């Protein structure tokens, strides 16, 4: 096991003053908590264009950065896919940038969402209803670092299982729709008699 801060640089998201306001035509995008989910990752459709209030140059997000949701009912990590050239994370995130060439960012994001890390976060969290993880706790998160090949195998398995979940979810929706149609047809048959 190795501490997360030994294989990554960790920083807070960009500091906005107050609400992040939408402002089109700037070419600058702000990723907020509403834009991410643990399973689906980044929802490109909900990310807004904005302007940055600060005077300092932002540290733009890069492909492979991990967005870590450190507050709320569910603490989780998701990978930034580089969809926007000039994007920053809101201050509700920690941005984890992997610095160790033996660690795949996608694997580290996956691992942060798994039971061992989640137990660690539960133990370290402050607050009861809305949990929050301090930067010092995130720094010390224990990480397993198997070989790159093993990381890739685990990620392939994860992607396969996620794809199966999506298929099963779609099958359930279709089955529910079928049963509603059957019920509506029965009602129609009864009314027309």
N, CA, C and O of each residue as an XYZ file, in Angstrom:
772
protein
N       0.854     -1.191      0.000
C       0.000      0.000      0.000
C       0.892      1.244      0.000
O       1.987      1.267      0.562
N       0.369      2.260     -0.652
C       1.085      3.523     -0.734
C       0.069      4.649     -0.539
O      -1.096      4.511     -0.912
N       0.508      5.748      0.038
C      -0.381      6.899      0.220
C      -0.654      7.552     -1.129
O       0.215      7.591     -2.000
N      -1.870      8.063     -1.290
C      -2.252      8.709     -2.540
C      -1.322      9.868     -2.882
O      -0.960     10.047     -4.045
N      -0.930     10.662     -1.876
C      -0.094     11.827     -2.174
C       1.327     11.468     -2.598
O       2.093     12.347     -2.994
N       1.687     10.191     -2.521
C       3.009      9.743     -2.986
C       3.002      9.444     -4.478
O       4.060      9.309     -5.092
N       1.797      9.338     -5.069
C       1.708      9.029     -6.502
C       0.940     10.101     -7.278
O       0.712      9.956     -8.479
N       0.538     11.182     -6.588
C      -0.302     12.196     -7.244
C      -0.110     13.562     -6.615
O       0.250     13.683     -5.444
N      -0.361     14.592     -7.421
C      -0.501     15.957     -6.913
C      -1.984     16.172     -6.681
O      -2.808     15.828     -7.528
N      -2.325     16.740     -5.537
C      -3.729     16.950     -5.179
C      -3.933     18.434     -4.910
O      -3.195     19.045     -4.137
N      -4.939     19.002     -5.554
C      -5.220     20.426     -5.356
C      -6.727     20.637     -5.260
O      -7.519     19.784     -5.662
N      -7.097     21.776     -4.725
C      -8.517     22.131     -4.641
C      -8.975     22.658     -5.995
O      -8.168     23.132     -6.795
N     -10.273     22.572     -6.240
C     -10.841     23.131     -7.456
C     -10.680     24.646     -7.485
O     -10.227     25.254     -6.516
N     -11.050     25.233     -8.594
C     -10.915     26.684     -8.779
C     -11.842     27.419     -7.819
O     -12.990     27.019     -7.627
N     -11.342     28.490     -7.220
C     -12.109     29.240     -6.231
C     -12.989     30.304     -6.898
O     -12.499     31.337     -7.354
N     -14.284     30.030     -6.943
C     -15.256     30.997     -7.429
C     -15.836     31.718     -6.220
O     -15.948     31.135     -5.141
N     -16.201     32.972     -6.394
C     -16.881     33.703     -5.317
C     -18.374     33.626     -5.582
O     -18.873     34.227     -6.533
N     -19.070     32.904     -4.760
C     -20.517     32.782     -4.935
C     -20.869     31.785     -6.023
O     -20.087     30.900     -6.372
N     -22.077     31.960     -6.548
C     -22.607     31.046     -7.557
C     -21.829     31.177     -8.866
O     -21.414     32.272     -9.248
N     -21.639     30.055     -9.540
C     -20.979     30.058    -10.843
C     -22.034     30.437    -11.878
O     -23.031     29.738    -12.059
N     -21.791     31.560    -12.553
C     -22.776     32.084    -13.504
C     -22.435     31.655    -14.918
O     -21.272     31.632    -15.320
N     -23.478     31.317    -15.661
C     -23.294     30.937    -17.057
C     -23.012     32.183    -17.885
O     -23.697     33.198    -17.758
N     -22.000     32.091    -18.731
C     -21.632     33.191    -19.619
C     -21.101     32.585    -20.905
O     -19.979     32.080    -20.947
N     -21.907     32.635    -21.950
C     -21.532     31.988    -23.207
C     -20.496     32.802    -23.975
O     -20.373     34.016    -23.811
N     -19.754     32.083    -24.821
C     -18.767     32.715    -25.689
C     -17.395     32.913    -25.075
O     -16.513     33.487    -25.715
N     -17.195     32.456    -23.861
C     -15.897     32.663    -23.200
C     -14.893     31.556    -23.519
O     -13.682     31.770    -23.456
N     -15.406     30.370    -23.862
C     -14.512     29.235    -24.097
C     -13.956     28.635    -22.815
O     -13.041     27.813    -22.856
N     -14.510     29.047    -21.670
C     -14.087     28.541    -20.358
C     -15.257     27.781    -19.752
O     -16.384     28.276    -19.736
N     -14.992     26.587    -19.257
C     -16.049     25.732    -18.722
C     -15.781     25.407    -17.262
O     -14.637     25.205    -16.856
N     -16.853     25.358    -16.477
C     -16.757     25.022    -15.058
C     -17.491     23.711    -14.814
O     -18.683     23.593    -15.099
N     -16.779     22.741    -14.292
C     -17.401     21.457    -13.962
C     -17.825     21.498    -12.501
O     -17.018     21.740    -11.603
N     -19.123     21.254    -12.291
C     -19.703     21.308    -10.959
C     -20.185     19.920    -10.553
O     -20.205     18.995    -11.365
N     -20.570     19.788     -9.294
C     -20.995     18.484     -8.794
C     -22.203     17.948     -9.560
O     -22.338     16.735     -9.718
N     -23.073     18.818    -10.031
C     -24.247     18.379    -10.790
C     -23.868     17.727    -12.118
O     -24.686     17.045    -12.736
N     -22.629     17.939    -12.552
C     -22.171     17.456    -13.860
C     -21.534     16.072    -13.828
O     -21.194     15.524    -14.876
N     -21.372     15.508    -12.651
C     -20.673     14.226    -12.555
C     -21.470     13.193    -11.773
O     -22.258     13.523    -10.887
N     -21.242     11.937    -12.127
C     -21.780     10.832    -11.339
C     -20.718      9.740    -11.298
O     -19.850      9.650    -12.166
N     -20.815      8.933    -10.283
C     -19.818      7.872    -10.106
C     -19.835      6.888    -11.265
O     -18.781      6.516    -11.780
N     -21.012      6.470    -11.673
C     -21.118      5.456    -12.727
C     -20.911      6.020    -14.123
O     -20.151      5.462    -14.914
N     -21.584      7.126    -14.429
C     -21.570      7.648    -15.804
C     -20.443      8.633    -16.071
O     -20.185      8.965    -17.228
N     -19.766      9.108    -15.036
C     -18.682     10.060    -15.226
C     -19.193     11.465    -15.469
O     -20.115     11.925    -14.795
N     -18.590     12.151    -16.442
C     -18.913     13.541    -16.730
C     -20.045     13.638    -17.750
O     -19.984     13.038    -18.823
N     -21.076     14.402    -17.398
C     -22.181     14.664    -18.317
C     -21.866     15.956    -19.063
O     -22.036     17.045    -18.515
N     -21.413     15.845    -20.295
C     -20.995     17.006    -21.081
C     -22.134     17.995    -21.319
O     -21.901     19.195    -21.464
N     -23.359     17.489    -21.357
C     -24.526     18.324    -21.675
C     -24.830     19.356    -20.592
O     -25.404     20.403    -20.891
N     -24.459     19.086    -19.352
C     -24.838     19.993    -18.263
C     -23.730     20.971    -17.873
O     -23.974     21.895    -17.097
N     -22.528     20.783    -18.394
C     -21.403     21.672    -18.063
C     -21.658     23.046    -18.681
O     -22.012     23.155    -19.855
N     -21.472     24.092    -17.876
C     -21.741     25.439    -18.377
C     -20.451     26.190    -18.718
O     -19.377     25.936    -18.172
N     -20.622     27.119    -19.644
C     -19.548     28.040    -19.996
C     -19.645     29.221    -19.031
O     -20.746     29.645    -18.680
N     -18.511     29.746    -18.608
C     -18.507     30.816    -17.611
C     -17.267     31.680    -17.793
O     -16.481     31.462    -18.715
N     -17.099     32.644    -16.925
C     -15.848     33.413    -16.892
C     -15.245     33.241    -15.502
O     -15.958     33.005    -14.526
N     -13.941     33.362    -15.429
C     -13.252     33.159    -14.159
C     -13.051     34.491    -13.449
O     -12.532     35.438    -14.039
N     -13.460     34.568    -12.184
C     -13.398     35.834    -11.468
C     -11.996     36.205    -10.968
O     -11.703     37.385    -10.779
N     -11.147     35.231    -10.759
C      -9.851     35.493    -10.149
C      -8.843     36.093    -11.112
O      -9.030     36.070    -12.329
N      -7.782     36.626    -10.549
C      -6.725     37.229    -11.357
C      -5.620     36.225    -11.684
O      -4.847     36.427    -12.621
N      -5.549     35.149    -10.910
C      -4.475     34.196    -11.150
C      -4.839     33.229    -12.279
O      -6.011     32.947    -12.525
N      -3.816     32.737    -12.948
C      -4.017     31.813    -14.070
C      -4.504     30.474    -13.538
O      -3.922     29.924    -12.603
N      -5.565     29.953    -14.129
C      -6.091     28.671    -13.640
C      -5.197     27.503    -14.053
O      -4.468     27.571    -15.043
N      -5.275     26.457    -13.283
C      -4.630     25.200    -13.643
C      -5.703     24.404    -14.394
O      -6.515     23.710    -13.783
N      -5.694     24.515    -15.726
C      -6.727     23.860    -16.527
C      -6.710     22.357    -16.295
O      -5.651     21.757    -16.109
N      -7.884     21.762    -16.309
C      -7.980     20.308    -16.198
C      -7.319     19.659    -17.405
O      -7.359     20.188    -18.516
N      -6.715     18.508    -17.166
C      -6.061     17.743    -18.232
C      -6.693     16.359    -18.313
O      -7.248     15.858    -17.335
N      -6.603     15.750    -19.489
C      -7.088     14.374    -19.658
C      -6.416     13.508    -18.600
O      -5.199     13.560    -18.419
N      -7.214     12.721    -17.911
C      -6.669     11.827    -16.891
C      -6.696     12.396    -15.490
O      -6.403     11.680    -14.533
N      -7.043     13.682    -15.341
C      -7.207     14.216    -13.987
C      -8.404     13.515    -13.348
O      -9.367     13.152    -14.025
N      -8.323     13.337    -12.056
C      -9.407     12.705    -11.310
C     -10.130     13.791    -10.524
O      -9.515     14.534     -9.758
N     -11.437     13.873    -10.723
C     -12.261     14.807     -9.965
C     -12.813     14.051     -8.759
O     -13.542     13.070     -8.905
N     -12.462     14.515     -7.589
C     -12.846     13.836     -6.354
C     -13.892     14.665     -5.630
O     -13.621     15.783     -5.191
N     -15.088     14.107     -5.512
C     -16.182     14.762     -4.790
C     -15.946     14.509     -3.308
O     -16.097     13.389     -2.821
N     -15.571     15.575     -2.601
C     -15.159     15.432     -1.205
C     -16.255     15.798     -0.210
O     -16.051     15.707      1.001
N     -17.426     16.215     -0.720
C     -18.529     16.596      0.171
C     -19.829     16.022     -0.348
O     -20.034     15.889     -1.555
N     -20.705     15.683      0.586
C     -22.028     15.208      0.199
C     -22.338     13.849      0.779
O     -21.588     13.320      1.599
N     -23.450     13.293      0.345
C     -23.874     12.002      0.883
C     -23.031     10.857      0.319
O     -22.928      9.797      0.937
N     -22.433     11.069     -0.846
C     -21.597     10.028     -1.466
C     -20.269     10.647     -1.882
O     -20.233     11.564     -2.702
N     -19.191     10.145     -1.319
C     -17.835     10.568     -1.661
C     -17.381      9.667     -2.802
O     -17.405      8.444     -2.669
N     -16.962     10.262     -3.934
C     -16.530      9.425     -5.053
C     -15.580     10.177     -5.969
O     -15.396     11.388     -5.850
N     -14.987      9.432     -6.879
C     -14.047      9.983     -7.853
C     -14.525      9.651     -9.256
O     -15.143      8.611     -9.484
N     -14.233     10.549    -10.198
C     -14.528     10.293    -11.599
C     -13.400     10.882    -12.438
O     -12.745     11.843    -12.034
N     -13.189     10.304    -13.586
C     -12.082     10.701    -14.446
C     -12.510     11.823    -15.385
O     -13.606     11.792    -15.945
N     -11.633     12.820    -15.553
C     -11.890     13.883    -16.528
C     -11.405     13.395    -17.885
O     -10.264     12.954    -18.028
N     -12.290     13.478    -18.887
C     -11.999     12.907    -20.202
C     -11.425     13.900    -21.213
O     -11.173     13.535    -22.361
N     -11.218     15.145    -20.797
C     -10.640     16.132    -21.698
C     -11.611     16.704    -22.704
O     -11.192     17.233    -23.734
N     -12.903     16.610    -22.430
C     -13.924     17.054    -23.381
C     -13.865     18.555    -23.663
O     -14.279     18.994    -24.736
N     -13.361     19.340    -22.724
C     -13.305     20.792    -22.878
C     -11.850     21.240    -22.783
O     -11.113     20.825    -21.888
N     -11.450     22.099    -23.727
C     -10.045     22.527    -23.761
C      -9.677     23.362    -22.544
O      -8.628     23.149    -21.935
N     -10.536     24.310    -22.189
C     -10.291     25.175    -21.030
C     -11.372     24.936    -19.994
O     -12.440     25.547    -20.038
N     -11.083     24.041    -19.064
C     -12.066     23.700    -18.036
C     -11.406     23.700    -16.663
O     -10.237     23.347    -16.506
N     -12.195     24.107    -15.680
C     -11.755     24.048    -14.289
C     -12.814     23.291    -13.496
O     -13.975     23.206    -13.895
N     -12.387     22.750    -12.378
C     -13.317     22.095    -11.455
C     -13.766     23.126    -10.435
O     -12.982     23.981    -10.023
N     -15.019     23.046    -10.029
C     -15.520     23.958     -8.997
C     -14.818     23.635     -7.670
O     -14.177     22.592     -7.542
N     -14.943     24.532     -6.687
C     -14.225     24.320     -5.419
C     -14.731     23.145     -4.586
O     -14.133     22.822     -3.560
N     -15.816     22.503     -5.004
C     -16.329     21.344     -4.271
C     -15.528     20.082     -4.565
O     -15.737     19.046     -3.933
N     -14.617     20.170     -5.519
C     -13.791     19.024     -5.901
C     -12.363     19.197     -5.408
O     -11.879     20.309     -5.198
N     -11.711     18.062     -5.233
C     -10.254     18.025     -5.240
C      -9.881     17.474     -6.607
O     -10.553     16.583     -7.127
N      -8.815     18.002     -7.188
C      -8.315     17.504     -8.461
C      -7.060     16.690     -8.168
O      -6.100     17.188     -7.582
N      -7.090     15.440     -8.585
C      -5.970     14.521     -8.355
C      -5.297     14.290     -9.702
O      -5.920     13.786    -10.636
N      -4.041     14.657     -9.796
C      -3.272     14.475    -11.029
C      -2.170     13.451    -10.749
O      -1.251     13.715     -9.975
N      -2.268     12.302    -11.373
C      -1.325     11.212    -11.140
C       0.055     11.598    -11.670
O       0.193     12.069    -12.798
N       1.078     11.388    -10.828
C       2.459     11.725    -11.191
C       3.337     10.483    -11.334
O       4.472     10.575    -11.801
N       2.823      9.342    -10.938
C       3.595      8.097    -10.988
C       3.247      7.349    -12.272
O       2.080      7.037    -12.511
N       4.238      7.066    -13.088
C       3.993      6.405    -14.372
C       3.518      4.961    -14.219
O       3.076      4.354    -15.194
N       3.603      4.412    -13.030
C       3.131      3.041    -12.787
C       1.686      3.004    -12.291
O       1.192      1.957    -11.874
N       1.016      4.148    -12.338
C      -0.382      4.222    -11.892
C      -1.232      4.778    -13.021
O      -0.973      5.875    -13.517
N      -2.239      4.031    -13.425
C      -3.186      4.510    -14.428
C      -4.249      5.365    -13.732
O      -4.865      4.904    -12.771
N      -4.477      6.602    -14.197
C      -5.473      7.460    -13.551
C      -6.849      6.800    -13.440
O      -7.517      6.917    -12.413
N      -7.265      6.115    -14.493
C      -8.571      5.462    -14.478
C      -8.636      4.389    -13.388
O      -9.672      4.204    -12.749
N      -7.529      3.692    -13.186
C      -7.481      2.659    -12.148
C      -7.553      3.293    -10.754
O      -8.248      2.787     -9.873
N      -6.838      4.395    -10.564
C      -6.866      5.062     -9.256
C      -8.268      5.605     -8.976
O      -8.756      5.493     -7.851
N      -8.921      6.193     -9.983
C     -10.295      6.677     -9.803
C     -11.208      5.510     -9.432
O     -12.029      5.622     -8.521
N     -11.062      4.396    -10.138
C     -11.879      3.213     -9.833
C     -11.638      2.773     -8.394
O     -12.583      2.488     -7.658
N     -10.361      2.719     -7.994
C     -10.021      2.235     -6.656
C     -10.585      3.144     -5.559
O     -10.994      2.664     -4.502
N     -10.607      4.448     -5.811
C     -11.156      5.378     -4.821
C     -12.650      5.152     -4.587
O     -13.184      5.542     -3.549
N     -13.315      4.526     -5.546
C     -14.753      4.260     -5.430
C     -15.058      2.887     -4.830
O     -16.223      2.553     -4.615
N     -14.043      2.103     -4.565
C     -14.262      0.743     -4.083
C     -14.320      0.679     -2.558
O     -13.937      1.623     -1.866
N     -14.802     -0.442     -2.056
C     -15.070     -0.636     -0.629
C     -13.909     -0.265      0.306
O     -14.141      0.448      1.283
N     -12.672     -0.714      0.053
C     -11.614     -0.351      1.009
C     -11.431      1.163      1.157
O     -11.333      1.665      2.277
N     -11.384      1.888      0.047
C     -11.228      3.343      0.118
C     -12.476      3.979      0.716
O     -12.372      4.928      1.494
N     -13.657      3.471      0.365
C     -14.892      4.031      0.903
C     -14.987      3.840      2.421
O     -15.482      4.718      3.127
N     -14.514      2.698      2.917
C     -14.474      2.490      4.378
C     -13.540      3.512      5.019
O     -13.853      4.083      6.064
N     -12.393      3.735      4.385
C     -11.431      4.724      4.888
C     -12.091      6.109      4.920
O     -11.971      6.826      5.914
N     -12.784      6.489      3.843
C     -13.433      7.802      3.806
C     -14.534      7.907      4.862
O     -14.693      8.955      5.487
N     -15.289      6.834      5.064
C     -16.323      6.847      6.107
C     -15.705      7.106      7.478
O     -16.257      7.845      8.292
N     -14.558      6.489      7.717
C     -13.867      6.656      9.001
C     -13.308      8.072      9.155
O     -13.313      8.625     10.255
N     -12.834      8.649      8.072
C     -12.200      9.971      8.098
C     -13.176     11.133      7.940
O     -12.824     12.280      8.216
N     -14.392     10.846      7.501
C     -15.352     11.908      7.167
C     -15.770     12.697      8.395
O     -15.881     12.167      9.500
N     -15.996     13.980      8.163
C     -16.553     14.855      9.181
C     -17.984     15.161      8.791
O     -18.320     15.201      7.607
N     -18.821     15.375      9.784
C     -20.236     15.660      9.517
C     -21.041     14.377      9.493
O     -20.496     13.290      9.300
N     -22.338     14.512      9.690
C     -23.188     13.323      9.718
C     -24.069     13.235      8.479
O     -23.992     12.253      7.740
N     -24.894     14.227      8.242
C     -25.780     14.189      7.076
C     -24.995     14.402      5.784
O     -25.097     13.608      4.848
N     -24.221     15.466      5.741
C     -23.376     15.740      4.572
C     -21.923     15.527      4.996
O     -21.337     16.344      5.707
N     -21.363     14.415      4.543
C     -19.986     14.102      4.901
C     -19.022     15.003      4.154
O     -19.345     15.534      3.091
N     -17.839     15.170      4.718
C     -16.792     15.895      4.012
C     -15.437     15.305      4.372
O     -15.188     14.909      5.510
N     -14.578     15.259      3.373
C     -13.235     14.713      3.532
C     -12.240     15.864      3.449
O     -12.267     16.647      2.499
N     -11.369     15.963      4.438
C     -10.329     16.984      4.428
C      -9.215     16.577      3.470
O      -9.030     15.399      3.166
N      -8.495     17.564      3.013
C      -7.367     17.327      2.113
C      -6.329     16.403      2.766
O      -5.790     15.517      2.102
N      -6.049     16.602      4.052
C      -5.054     15.774      4.737
C      -5.479     14.305      4.761
O      -4.635     13.414      4.660
N      -6.774     14.049      4.893
C      -7.268     12.673      4.860
C      -7.143     12.083      3.464
O      -6.754     10.926      3.308
N      -7.474     12.884      2.438
C      -7.337     12.413      1.063
C      -5.884     12.089      0.754
O      -5.592     11.077      0.115
N      -4.975     12.941      1.203
C      -3.537     12.698      0.991
C      -3.123     11.314      1.480
O      -2.340     10.623      0.828
N      -3.652     10.923      2.620
C      -3.235      9.678      3.278
C      -4.004      8.447      2.817
O      -3.791      7.358      3.352
N      -4.888      8.592      1.845
C      -5.685      7.455      1.380
C      -4.771      6.324      0.936
O      -3.912      6.525      0.079
N      -4.947      5.119      1.516
C      -4.113      3.988      1.105
C      -4.522      3.465     -0.279
O      -5.700      3.227     -0.545
N      -3.533      3.295     -1.142
C      -3.749      2.863     -2.520
C      -2.920      1.613     -2.791
O      -1.749      1.543     -2.416
N      -3.532      0.629     -3.442
C      -2.798     -0.544     -3.925
C      -2.323     -0.239     -5.331
O      -3.054      0.357     -6.122
N      -1.116     -0.641     -5.645
C      -0.560     -0.340     -6.959
C      -0.011     -1.611     -7.606
O       1.198     -1.844     -7.600
N      -0.913     -2.438     -8.168
C      -0.436     -3.627     -8.885
C       0.237     -3.208    -10.199
O       0.292     -2.021    -10.518
N       0.733     -4.160    -10.937
C       1.390     -3.860    -12.213
C       0.402     -3.191    -13.171
O      -0.812     -3.327    -13.019
N       0.929     -2.474    -14.148
C       0.089     -1.822    -15.166
C      -0.805     -2.857    -15.846
O      -1.984     -2.598    -16.088
N      -0.250     -4.024    -16.153
C      -1.042     -5.068    -16.823
C      -2.225     -5.483    -15.959
O      -3.336     -5.650    -16.463
N      -1.995     -5.647    -14.676
C      -3.087     -6.045    -13.786
C      -4.115     -4.917    -13.657
O      -5.317     -5.177    -13.600
N      -3.647     -3.672    -13.609
C      -4.567     -2.533    -13.571
C      -5.460     -2.551    -14.810
O      -6.668     -2.338    -14.709
N      -4.868     -2.803    -15.980
C      -5.632     -2.840    -17.229
C      -6.660     -3.962    -17.234
O      -7.778     -3.783    -17.718
N      -6.283     -5.127    -16.692
C      -7.211     -6.257    -16.618
C      -8.397     -5.910    -15.718
O      -9.546     -6.186    -16.066
N      -8.117     -5.307    -14.565
C      -9.186     -4.922    -13.638
C     -10.118     -3.907    -14.292
O     -11.336     -3.993    -14.139
N      -9.546     -2.939    -15.027
C     -10.362     -1.929    -15.698
C     -11.231     -2.546    -16.793
O     -12.385     -2.152    -16.960
N     -10.689     -3.503    -17.536
C     -11.491     -4.185    -18.569
C     -12.654     -4.924    -17.937
O     -13.771     -4.890    -18.452
N     -12.397     -5.590    -16.826
C     -13.458     -6.296    -16.106
C     -14.523     -5.304    -15.636
O     -15.719     -5.550    -15.792
N     -14.085     -4.189    -15.064
C     -15.017     -3.161    -14.585
C     -15.889     -2.640    -15.734
O     -17.105     -2.519    -15.580
N     -15.280     -2.333    -16.876
C     -16.030     -1.821    -18.024
C     -17.025     -2.858    -18.530
O     -18.146     -2.516    -18.906
N     -16.614     -4.125    -18.538
C     -17.504     -5.198    -18.985
C     -18.713     -5.310    -18.068
O     -19.848     -5.408    -18.535
N     -18.469     -5.296    -16.778
C     -19.571     -5.408    -15.806
C     -20.497     -4.198    -15.907
O     -21.717     -4.341    -15.830
N     -19.919     -3.000    -16.081
C     -20.743     -1.795    -16.227
C     -21.618     -1.892    -17.479
O     -22.796     -1.534    -17.443
N     -21.045     -2.375    -18.582
C     -21.822     -2.545    -19.825
C     -22.965     -3.532    -19.607
O     -24.071     -3.312    -20.099
N     -22.711     -4.615    -18.877
C     -23.761     -5.589    -18.576
C     -24.867     -4.960    -17.731
O     -26.049     -5.224    -17.951
N     -24.476     -4.123    -16.757
C     -25.476     -3.439    -15.926
C     -26.382     -2.560    -16.782
O     -27.597     -2.533    -16.585
N     -25.782     -1.838    -17.740
C     -26.583     -0.980    -18.619
C     -27.565     -1.799    -19.446
O     -28.716     -1.400    -19.620
N     -27.114     -2.943    -19.955
C     -27.981     -3.818    -20.741
C     -29.127     -4.337    -19.882
O     -30.281     -4.327    -20.311
N     -28.812     -4.792    -18.664
C     -29.858     -5.296    -17.762
C     -30.850     -4.191    -17.403
O     -32.056     -4.428    -17.338
N     -30.343     -3.004    -17.173
C     -31.220     -1.871    -16.849
C     -32.172     -1.606    -18.021
O     -33.364     -1.380    -17.812
N     -31.654     -1.632    -19.239
C     -32.476     -1.415    -20.432
C     -33.516     -2.522    -20.576
O     -34.661     -2.253    -20.941
N     -33.126     -3.770    -20.291
C     -34.071     -4.890    -20.354
C     -35.208     -4.714    -19.354
O     -36.363     -5.008    -19.664
N     -34.884     -4.238    -18.162
C     -35.910     -4.012    -17.139
C     -36.876     -2.916    -17.590
O     -38.090     -3.054    -17.440
N     -36.344     -1.843    -18.133
C     -37.197     -0.751    -18.637
C     -38.117     -1.270    -19.735
O     -39.310     -0.969    -19.742
N     -37.559     -2.054    -20.671
C     -38.376     -2.597    -21.763
C     -39.442     -3.562    -21.249
O     -40.566     -3.570    -21.751
N     -39.094     -4.371    -20.255
C     -40.066     -5.309    -19.677
C     -41.200     -4.543    -18.995
O     -42.370     -4.899    -19.136
N     -40.847     -3.489    -18.256
C     -41.876     -2.664    -17.606
C     -42.801     -2.024    -18.641
O     -44.018     -1.982    -18.457
N     -42.214     -1.529    -19.727
C     -43.009     -0.912    -20.793
C     -43.949     -1.946    -21.428
O     -45.111     -1.648    -21.705
N     -43.443     -3.148    -21.654
C     -44.258     -4.216    -22.223
C     -45.454     -4.515    -21.325
O     -46.581     -4.639    -21.805
N     -45.209     -4.629    -20.021
C     -46.293     -4.952    -19.099
C     -47.321     -3.810    -19.023
O     -48.517     -4.066    -18.882
N     -46.869     -2.576    -19.116
C     -47.813     -1.439    -19.137
C     -48.665     -1.497    -20.399
O     -49.870     -1.252    -20.349
N     -48.040     -1.822    -21.536
C     -48.788     -1.938    -22.789
C     -49.821     -3.061    -22.713
O     -50.942     -2.914    -23.200
N     -49.437     -4.183    -22.099
C     -50.380     -5.296    -21.935
C     -51.573     -4.843    -21.096
O     -52.723     -5.127    -21.433
N     -51.288     -4.133    -19.993
C     -52.365     -3.654    -19.124
C     -53.266     -2.663    -19.854
O     -54.487     -2.707    -19.702
N     -52.677     -1.775    -20.643
C     -53.485     -0.808    -21.407
C     -54.347     -1.512    -22.447
O     -55.494     -1.122    -22.666
N     -53.808     -2.545    -23.088
C     -54.584     -3.310    -24.072
C     -55.741     -4.038    -23.411
O     -56.832     -4.125    -23.975
N     -55.498     -4.567    -22.200
C     -56.598     -5.222    -21.469
C     -57.699     -4.217    -21.157
O     -58.885     -4.521    -21.282
N     -57.297     -3.019    -20.750
C     -58.275     -1.977    -20.428
C     -59.051     -1.608    -21.690
O     -60.271     -1.448    -21.637
N     -58.372     -1.472    -22.804
C     -59.015     -1.127    -24.069
C     -60.000     -2.213    -24.482
O     -61.110     -1.920    -24.926
N     -59.582     -3.481    -24.330
C     -60.481     -4.600    -24.658
C     -61.720     -4.569    -23.785
O     -62.822     -4.815    -24.275
N     -61.564     -4.269    -22.482
C     -62.693     -4.237    -21.557
C     -63.661     -3.105    -21.917
O     -64.876     -3.300    -21.883
N     -63.138     -1.935    -22.259
C     -63.980     -0.780    -22.578
C     -64.743     -1.031    -23.871
O     -65.905     -0.639    -23.978
N     -64.124     -1.671    -24.851
C     -64.781     -1.859    -26.147
C     -65.794     -3.008    -26.131
O     -66.486     -3.224    -27.126
N     -65.893     -3.742    -25.035
C     -66.888     -4.843    -24.982
C     -68.244     -4.352    -24.585
O     -69.184     -5.141    -24.494
